[in-house]
Amino acid sequence: MNRRTGGDAALDALLREAHAAFGAALAREARPPQPDARADPETAEDADLDALLHQAHAAFGIALARGASEAPGAPDAGIRLAARGDLLAAWLAVKRARDLARDFAAFRPGSPGFAEQEAGRVLAYLEKAQRKVLPYWFLLPGLGRRLSEAIETIEDMRRIAQGSWSDGAGRSAAAGQARTAVRLLSPALSQLRRAVHEFRGADLRGAPMSRDVPLDGIRWDDSTRWPPEWAERVRQASVRSDDGTYTVRAWTGGVTV
């Protein structure tokens, strides 16, 4: 068996994660046409196009899943560092969305208007996270799928608030959707947290360092390799733990988080 190159594996991962995010959205918009839609000549052409898009998505998704089944190796630390501002914003957005969904599941708001409002807030945070990490899917295998599934789940919760909220079963169903979203977002949050904070053993000598890169909160150790002109500044800004791990705490490079 031929060994895949790192570049090919990363590209496969990028395509797979783009399919996960784009495919879920396309599937929602490209439902097979209903019989009544085809009965109207004015909408038949649109229905045919929807059916074609739906079929194309299904065929493309199957082929892509077969061809890009190998996950890439460890995320490239230099790219993660350069992208840390966006990844940090995504991490904070997912954390806020997870916390809101968890509160919703625990307290089950009695007002359908308030429930719909909370669902909208969760969706706004998740869509922000999607935008921030879209260029970096290849660094974060599975994250696109988790975010897309969480968005679909919260959309279902909002539809319940808009339709069948009046009975107890509707409220229970909405709370169940919120709990499902929490289960989906917890591993996504852990994945983003590692991408944002963990640089122990990383070789960052070729990373595009600048004053705009937020370093606060980064964890590193003696095997981490910094660009020579940054190494001493990072060490002075870090606090050492008993286990030999350093955490950047007092970064004075003109960077704020």
C-alpha positions in Angstrom: 0.0 0.0 0.0 1.4 3.4 -0.9 1.9 5.8 1.9 -0.1 9.0 1.6 1.9 12.2 1.7 1.1 14.7 4.4 -0.2 17.2 1.8 -2.5 14.7 0.3 -3.9 13.6 3.6 -4.5 17.3 4.7 -6.3 18.0 1.4 -8.4 14.9 1.8 -9.3 16.1 5.3 -10.1 19.5 4.0 -12.5 18.1 1.4 -14.1 15.8 3.8 -14.8 18.5 6.3 -16.0 20.9 3.7 -18.4 18.2 2.5 -19.6 17.7 6.1 -20.5 21.4 6.4 -21.6 22.2 2.9 -23.3 18.8 2.4 -25.5 19.3 5.4 -26.6 22.7 4.2 -27.2 21.4 0.7 -29.2 18.5 1.9 -31.5 20.9 3.7 -32.0 23.0 0.6 -32.2 20.2 -1.9 -35.0 18.0 -0.7 -36.7 15.7 -3.3 -39.7 17.6 -4.8 -43.1 16.9 -3.4 -45.9 15.7 -5.8 -47.9 18.9 -5.5 -44.8 20.9 -6.5 -44.5 19.0 -9.8 -48.2 19.5 -10.5 -47.7 23.2 -10.9 -46.0 24.0 -14.2 -44.6 27.2 -12.8 -42.7 25.4 -10.1 -41.9 22.1 -11.9 -38.6 23.4 -13.2 -37.5 24.5 -9.8 -38.5 21.1 -8.4 -36.5 19.3 -11.0 -33.5 21.5 -10.2 -33.9 20.7 -6.5 -34.1 17.0 -7.2 -30.9 17.2 -9.4 -29.0 19.0 -6.6 -30.2 16.5 -4.1 -29.0 13.6 -6.2 -25.7 15.3 -6.9 -25.1 15.9 -3.2 -25.8 12.2 -2.5 -23.5 10.9 -5.2 -20.7 13.4 -4.4 -20.9 12.7 -0.7 -20.6 8.9 -1.2 -17.6 9.3 -3.5 -15.9 11.8 -1.3 -16.4 9.7 1.8 -14.7 6.8 0.0 -11.8 8.8 -1.4 -11.1 10.8 1.7 -11.4 8.3 4.5 -7.9 8.8 6.0 -7.6 11.3 8.7 -4.6 13.6 8.7 -1.9 13.4 11.3 -1.4 15.9 14.2 -2.6 19.4 13.3 0.1 21.7 12.0 1.1 23.8 15.0 2.4 26.7 12.9 -0.9 27.1 11.1 -2.8 26.8 14.3 -0.7 29.5 15.8 -1.2 31.8 12.9 -4.9 31.1 12.9 -5.2 31.4 16.7 -7.3 34.6 16.7 -10.0 33.0 14.6 -9.8 29.6 16.4 -10.0 31.4 19.8 -13.1 33.3 18.6 -14.7 30.0 17.4 -13.9 28.3 20.7 -15.5 31.1 22.7 -18.6 31.1 20.4 -19.1 27.3 20.7 -18.6 27.6 24.5 -21.3 30.2 24.7 -23.7 28.2 22.5 -23.1 25.0 24.6 -23.8 26.9 27.8 -27.0 28.4 26.4 -28.2 25.0 25.2 -27.4 23.4 28.5 -29.3 26.1 30.4 -32.3 25.7 28.0 -32.4 21.9 28.7 -32.2 22.5 32.5 -34.8 25.2 32.9 -37.2 24.6 29.9 -38.5 28.1 29.4 -42.3 28.4 29.6 -42.8 31.0 26.9 -42.5 29.9 23.3 -41.3 33.4 22.3 -38.5 33.2 24.8 -37.6 29.7 23.7 -37.5 30.8 20.1 -35.3 33.7 21.1 -32.8 31.5 22.9 -32.6 29.1 20.0 -31.8 32.0 17.8 -29.0 33.1 20.1 -27.5 29.6 20.0 -27.7 29.5 16.2 -26.0 32.9 16.0 -23.0 31.7 18.0 -22.7 28.4 16.1 -22.9 30.2 12.7 -20.2 32.6 13.9 -18.0 29.6 14.9 -18.6 28.0 11.5 -17.4 31.2 9.7 -14.3 31.5 11.8 -13.1 27.9 11.3 -14.2 27.4 7.7 -10.7 28.0 6.3 -9.2 25.5 8.8 -11.4 22.4 8.5 -8.3 20.4 7.6 -6.8 21.1 11.0 -9.9 19.9 12.9 -11.2 16.6 11.6 -14.9 16.1 12.5 -15.5 19.6 13.7 -17.5 20.7 10.6 -19.8 17.7 11.0 -20.4 18.3 14.7 -21.2 22.0 14.2 -23.6 21.2 11.3 -25.4 18.6 13.2 -25.7 20.9 16.2 -27.1 23.7 14.0 -29.7 21.3 12.6 -30.6 20.2 16.1 -31.1 23.7 17.3 -33.2 24.5 14.2 -35.4 21.6 15.1 -35.7 23.1 18.6 -36.7 26.4 17.2 -39.3 24.8 15.0 -40.9 23.1 18.0 -41.0 26.5 19.8 -42.8 28.0 16.8 -45.3 25.2 16.4 -46.0 22.6 19.1 -44.9 24.4 22.2 -48.3 24.6 23.8 -48.3 21.1 25.2 -45.9 19.5 27.6 -44.7 17.0 25.0 -43.5 19.9 22.8 -41.5 21.5 25.7 -39.9 18.1 26.5 -39.0 17.5 22.9 -37.3 20.9 22.7 -35.4 20.2 25.9 -34.3 16.9 24.4 -33.0 18.7 21.3 -31.1 21.1 23.5 -29.5 18.1 25.3 -28.5 16.6 22.0 -26.9 19.8 21.0 -24.9 19.8 24.2 -23.6 16.3 23.5 -22.5 17.3 20.0 -20.9 20.6 21.2 -18.9 19.2 24.1 -16.4 17.3 22.0 -16.3 20.2 19.5 -15.4 22.5 22.4 -12.6 20.1 23.6 -11.2 19.9 20.1 -11.1 23.7 19.7 -9.6 24.1 23.2 -6.7 21.8 22.3 -6.2 23.5 19.0 -6.1 26.9 20.7 -4.0 26.1 23.8 -1.9 23.0 23.3 1.6 23.7 21.8 3.7 21.3 23.9 6.4 19.7 21.7 5.5 21.9 18.7 8.1 23.2 16.3 7.1 26.8 15.7 10.4 28.1 14.3 8.8 28.6 10.9 5.5 30.0 12.2 4.5 33.5 10.9 4.8 35.3 14.3 3.6 38.8 14.6 2.3 41.2 17.2 -1.2 40.4 16.1 -1.0 36.7 17.2 -2.6 36.3 20.6 -0.4 34.1 22.8 -2.2 34.5 26.1 -3.2 31.0 27.5 -0.9 29.0 25.2 0.6 25.9 26.9 4.1 24.9 25.9 7.2 23.0 27.3 10.9 22.8 27.0 10.6 20.7 23.8 8.6 23.5 22.1 10.6 25.3 19.5 10.0 29.1 19.1 11.4 31.4 16.5 14.8 32.6 18.0 13.7 36.2 18.1 10.6 35.3 20.1 11.8 32.6 22.4 13.1 34.7 25.3 10.1 37.1 25.2 7.7 34.1 25.4 9.6 32.6 28.3 9.5 35.8 30.2 5.8 36.1 29.7 5.1 32.5 30.9 4.5 30.8 34.2 6.0 27.4 34.8 4.0 24.6 36.4 5.4 21.8 38.6 5.0 19.3 35.7 7.3 21.4 33.5 4.5 23.0 31.4 4.6 26.7 30.7 1.5 28.9 30.3 1.7 32.3 28.6 0.2 34.7 31.2 1.7 38.2 30.8 2.2 38.7 27.1 3.4 42.2 26.4 3.7 41.9 22.6 0.9 44.4 22.0 -1.7 41.6 21.8 -5.0 41.4 23.6 -7.5 38.5 23.6 
